[in-house]
């Protein structure tokens, strides 16, 4: 069975119901913490954002 990646923003609604649904369906899943970009400073964004990679992936 194909598994699922769950990206979870800590400040969002508790995703426990979604986890329970995946468990009931027998879908394996792995949870990754999300980063709230709105909480980053401009310097933090500049350290993480790669304009060349974004242009390559999504176009100019």
FITI-198318 format. One record per residue (C-alpha): residue in three letters; chain; x, y, z. Coordinates in steps of 0.05 Angstrom, whole numbers, plus 5000, padded with zeros to 4 digits. Each point is the difference from the previous one (the first is absolute). Layout:
BEGIN
{'ALA'; 'A'; {X; Y; Z}}
...
This chain:
BEGIN
{'UNK'; 'A'; {5000; 5000; 5000}}
{'UNK'; 'A'; {5023; 5070; 4985}}
{'UNK'; 'A'; {5014; 5041; 5062}}
{'UNK'; 'A'; {4986; 5072; 5015}}
{'UNK'; 'A'; {5042; 5059; 5022}}
{'UNK'; 'A'; {4964; 5046; 5048}}
{'UNK'; 'A'; {5028; 5070; 5006}}
{'UNK'; 'A'; {4973; 5030; 5064}}
{'UNK'; 'A'; {5002; 5073; 5021}}
{'UNK'; 'A'; {5003; 5000; 5076}}
{'UNK'; 'A'; {4953; 5060; 5006}}
{'UNK'; 'A'; {4947; 4968; 4956}}
{'UNK'; 'A'; {4940; 4961; 5023}}
{'UNK'; 'A'; {5020; 4934; 5032}}
{'UNK'; 'A'; {5006; 4949; 4944}}
{'UNK'; 'A'; {4984; 4941; 5046}}
{'UNK'; 'A'; {4935; 4985; 4963}}
{'UNK'; 'A'; {5038; 4996; 4934}}
{'UNK'; 'A'; {5052; 4954; 5032}}
{'UNK'; 'A'; {4945; 4956; 5026}}
{'UNK'; 'A'; {4969; 4995; 4931}}
{'UNK'; 'A'; {5066; 4980; 4970}}
{'UNK'; 'A'; {5010; 4948; 5055}}
{'UNK'; 'A'; {4929; 4972; 4990}}
{'UNK'; 'A'; {5013; 4993; 4925}}
{'UNK'; 'A'; {5067; 4967; 5014}}
{'UNK'; 'A'; {5039; 5053; 4963}}
{'UNK'; 'A'; {5071; 5007; 5026}}
{'UNK'; 'A'; {5019; 5072; 5011}}
{'UNK'; 'A'; {5058; 5043; 5024}}
{'UNK'; 'A'; {4990; 5068; 5032}}
{'UNK'; 'A'; {5046; 5059; 4986}}
{'UNK'; 'A'; {4997; 5067; 5036}}
{'UNK'; 'A'; {4985; 5059; 4954}}
{'UNK'; 'A'; {5032; 5068; 5003}}
{'UNK'; 'A'; {4954; 5060; 5005}}
{'UNK'; 'A'; {5032; 5047; 4950}}
{'UNK'; 'A'; {4959; 5058; 5028}}
{'UNK'; 'A'; {5040; 4994; 5065}}
{'UNK'; 'A'; {5069; 5005; 4965}}
{'UNK'; 'A'; {5040; 5064; 4997}}
{'UNK'; 'A'; {5024; 5025; 4933}}
{'UNK'; 'A'; {5070; 4976; 5017}}
{'UNK'; 'A'; {4975; 4930; 5016}}
{'UNK'; 'A'; {4962; 4997; 4934}}
{'UNK'; 'A'; {5062; 5024; 4963}}
{'UNK'; 'A'; {5041; 4945; 5032}}
{'UNK'; 'A'; {4951; 4946; 4978}}
{'UNK'; 'A'; {4973; 5024; 4934}}
{'UNK'; 'A'; {5037; 4980; 4937}}
{'UNK'; 'A'; {4975; 5043; 4941}}
{'UNK'; 'A'; {5037; 4959; 4948}}
{'UNK'; 'A'; {4971; 4934; 5026}}
{'UNK'; 'A'; {4930; 5030; 5001}}
{'UNK'; 'A'; {5007; 5026; 4929}}
{'UNK'; 'A'; {5025; 4932; 4977}}
{'UNK'; 'A'; {4942; 4964; 5034}}
{'UNK'; 'A'; {4943; 5048; 4987}}
{'UNK'; 'A'; {5024; 5042; 4941}}
{'UNK'; 'A'; {5022; 5073; 4998}}
